[in-house]
Amino acid sequence: MNSESEEQAGGRAAERAEERSLAVEGGSSPTRLLEERAWSGELPSGIPPRGTVVVTITRQLGSGGSEVGRLVARRRGLRYLDRQIITEVARRLGVDVREARRLDEYTAGVAAQILEAVRSSQPFTFNYAGLLGQTSQAAQQHDEIAYLHLTQKVILEMATQGNVVIVGRGSQFLLQHAPRTLHVAIFAPLSQRIARVMSALRVDQRRARELIEQRDYEYTAYLRRYYGSDGQQPGLYHLLINTGLFSFAQAADLICQALAVITSEPETDLSSL
């Protein structure tokens, strides 16, 4: 892929990020300041430099996707970015990053709670019901879009630097056509997911199933709300790995082998495969 086509790909990525966000116009709230913070500076292309790679990982709770991502990052000397993304967003908004580390894309009200912290200049209160009573629906929607914009900008910046593993947050959509970028989905049979959650969180089988069902629902809702898709289409990914069949180490091996193809053939455009 030549530099001109890469610039076009970067332009398309930026356009898609803006189109999918569907910013809400109007309304009076502290959102204006938030938007200025979120969109200050030029929007990065999301295209990693030649000689570097990006891996996006979409995973089910209990599939071991995070562990696999860490293995890949360690073996290839890449940065592993998961909740660090939320931490960076919170830092730029001037809120307590220690509290932000406790939140991720699946937590109901994460955007609203960060935004409330921005308004009040106080640490997270985790009083989502109270927040809803204080904020109109239009203002809340506007704020969530502004928060999403900043999250997307952070992901694009990190991808543009290259040599990163980015976990979740719609990165497979945001970076879908970027060169030198490998998209991976990691899943497992429900029975194995339940067993892993029971072991990791020390909960019983019923509670583990509830957590998995809740996480699946919230993740699907997140993708549908902000990207118009549930993320289940195989064509979004270059690798789909079942950790019910492969161990975490074997899954990491598969990803590293795919990355070897990218680095040995820098002109390969995986978006066309």
RALIN-V193012 format. One record per backbone hydrogen bond with DSSP energy under -0.5 kcal/mol. NH is the residue of the N-H (numbers start at 0). CO is the residue of the C=O. E is the energy in kcal/mol with one decimal. If there is no record, write none. Layout:
NH_CO_E + NH_CO_E
This chain:
5_1_-1.9 + 6_2_-2.1 + 7_3_-2.1 + 8_4_-2.3 + 9_5_-2.5 + 10_6_-2.4 + 11_7_-2.5 + 12_8_-2.3 + 13_9_-2.3 + 14_10_-2.5 + 15_11_-2.8 + 16_12_-2.2 + 17_13_-1.9 + 18_14_-3.0 + 19_15_-2.9 + 20_16_-1.0 + 21_17_-1.3 + 28_26_-0.5 + 31_28_-1.1 + 32_29_-0.6 + 33_29_-1.5 + 34_30_-3.3 + 35_31_-2.0 + 36_32_-2.1 + 37_33_-3.0 + 38_34_-2.7 + 39_36_-0.6 + 47_45_-0.6 + 47_178_-0.6 + 48_159_-0.5 + 51_48_-1.8 + 53_179_-1.8 + 54_163_-2.4 + 55_181_-2.7 + 56_165_-2.5 + 57_183_-2.9 + 59_185_-1.5 + 62_59_-2.1 + 64_59_-0.5 + 67_63_-2.5 + 68_64_-2.5 + 69_65_-2.2 + 70_66_-2.1 + 71_67_-2.4 + 72_68_-2.4 + 73_69_-2.5 + 74_70_-2.6 + 75_71_-2.4 + 76_72_-1.0 + 77_72_-2.3 + 78_162_-2.2 + 80_78_-0.6 + 80_164_-3.1 + 81_79_-0.5 + 84_81_-1.4 + 85_81_-0.6 + 86_82_-2.4 + 87_83_-2.3 + 88_84_-2.3 + 89_85_-2.8 + 90_86_-2.4 + 91_87_-2.2 + 92_88_-1.5 + 93_89_-0.6 + 93_90_-1.0 + 94_89_-2.6 + 96_94_-0.6 + 99_95_-1.6 + 100_96_-1.6 + 101_98_-1.6 + 102_99_-1.9 + 106_103_-1.3 + 109_106_-1.8 + 112_108_-3.0 + 113_109_-2.2 + 114_110_-2.6 + 115_111_-2.4 + 116_112_-1.9 + 117_113_-1.8 + 118_114_-2.2 + 119_115_-2.4 + 120_116_-1.8 + 121_116_-0.7 + 127_125_-0.7 + 130_126_-2.1 + 131_127_-2.4 + 132_128_-1.4 + 133_129_-0.8 + 133_130_-1.1 + 134_130_-1.2 + 139_135_-2.6 + 140_136_-2.5 + 141_137_-2.4 + 142_138_-2.6 + 143_139_-2.4 + 144_140_-2.0 + 145_141_-2.0 + 146_142_-2.5 + 147_143_-2.5 + 148_144_-2.6 + 149_145_-1.8 + 150_146_-2.2 + 151_147_-2.8 + 152_148_-2.4 + 153_149_-2.4 + 154_150_-2.2 + 155_151_-2.6 + 156_152_-2.4 + 157_153_-2.4 + 158_154_-2.5 + 159_155_-2.3 + 160_156_-1.3 + 161_157_-1.0 + 161_158_-0.5 + 162_52_-1.8 + 163_52_-1.2 + 164_78_-3.3 + 165_54_-3.4 + 165_163_-0.6 + 166_80_-2.6 + 166_164_-0.5 + 167_56_-2.4 + 167_165_-0.6 + 170_167_-1.4 + 172_169_-1.3 + 173_169_-2.4 + 174_170_-2.2 + 175_172_-1.3 + 177_174_-1.6 + 179_267_-0.6 + 180_177_-0.7 + 181_53_-3.0 + 183_55_-2.8 + 183_181_-0.5 + 184_238_-2.5 + 185_57_-3.1 + 186_240_-2.4 + 192_188_-2.2 + 193_189_-2.8 + 194_190_-1.9 + 195_191_-2.3 + 196_192_-2.5 + 197_193_-2.6 + 198_194_-1.9 + 199_195_-2.8 + 200_196_-2.7 + 201_197_-1.1 + 202_197_-0.7 + 207_203_-2.5 + 208_204_-2.3 + 209_205_-2.1 + 210_206_-2.5 + 211_207_-2.2 + 212_208_-2.7 + 213_209_-2.5 + 214_210_-2.7 + 215_211_-2.7 + 216_212_-2.2 + 217_213_-2.7 + 218_214_-2.5 + 219_215_-2.3 + 220_216_-2.5 + 221_217_-2.3 + 222_218_-2.3 + 223_219_-2.6 + 224_220_-2.5 + 225_221_-2.1 + 226_222_-2.9 + 227_222_-0.6 + 227_223_-1.0 + 228_222_-0.9 + 235_232_-1.9 + 236_233_-2.1 + 237_182_-2.6 + 238_182_-1.7 + 240_184_-2.8 + 241_239_-0.5 + 242_186_-2.7 + 242_240_-0.8 + 244_241_-1.6 + 245_241_-2.4 + 250_246_-2.6 + 251_247_-2.4 + 252_248_-2.0 + 253_249_-2.2 + 254_250_-1.9 + 255_251_-2.6 + 256_252_-2.4 + 257_253_-1.9 + 258_254_-2.3 + 259_255_-1.8 + 260_256_-1.2 + 261_257_-1.5 + 262_258_-2.6 + 263_259_-2.0 + 264_260_-1.5 + 267_264_-2.3 + 269_267_-0.8 + 271_268_-1.6 + 272_269_-1.4
